[in-house]
Amino acid sequence: MKRIVIANWKMNPQTADEAISLFRGIKKSASSATKVKTIICCPFVYIPNLARHAKGTKMSIGAQDVFWETSGSYTGEISTLMLKNIGVSFVILGHSERRALGETNEDIRKKVHSAAAENMQVILCVGERERDDHGEYLSFIREEVESALSGLQADLLEKIIVAYEPIWAIGKTDDDALSPSGMHEMSLYIRKLIAQLYDRDIADKVSIVYGGSAEPNNVQLLLDGGDIDGFLVGHASLETDDFGKILQVVNNCK
Ligand code: PEP
């Protein structure tokens, strides 16, 4: 299996000094987790600094969003090339917190297509707000996956990591995370959707990670039973010890 752990720092921490010290703390654990690809998705303003600190390590720096146009009159936006020029190789797209601010499936489709075409690794977030007994949430996931990926050239699928993040599990405690069997079902479902859009071979190669209160206490079970390649970690990525433990578990898994 591939082993990926992505930190989503969101709009934290508040100063560059704090960002550097958090990064340094994580760097220690990441350097001993030699089998894990560790990606730190920090706020834009900290990227140049952290990219310098990441030089010579296996860690990568990621962004939390990117615009679909390459340049021009788009006040406040940042292009893929700008990110690549400062050492970014991964970007989170379609996070539920950005969708809640008004980002549509169509916006996300444009961002995914342009970032992947420009050789950026995309962490595509999908996830339902709530679960119902009739499986409506599956149609919701289908729409998010299909609208983001359809029309994407088959050879660009290797640029995509799907992060399944049920919104109801985000920002809670380890007990509130999705169950391993629930994750297993969802991995099968997401691969089926991708196989329908492309083929089974391509679908099998896409990395799928879980996000939603992944913490030191639940990651082992999710890895054992969830059919996943790793985690997207929010609040626990701001705690050096917790994030270090997660890296260790993923590193040691069979
Ligand atoms: C997230 O919002 O991407 C996330 C995984 O958050 P948390 O781990 O805090 O649930």
Residues whose N, C-alpha, C, O or C-beta is under 5 A from the ligand:
A	BS01	PEP	N8 A169 I170 G171 K172 G211 G212 S213 A214 L232 V233 G234 H235 A236
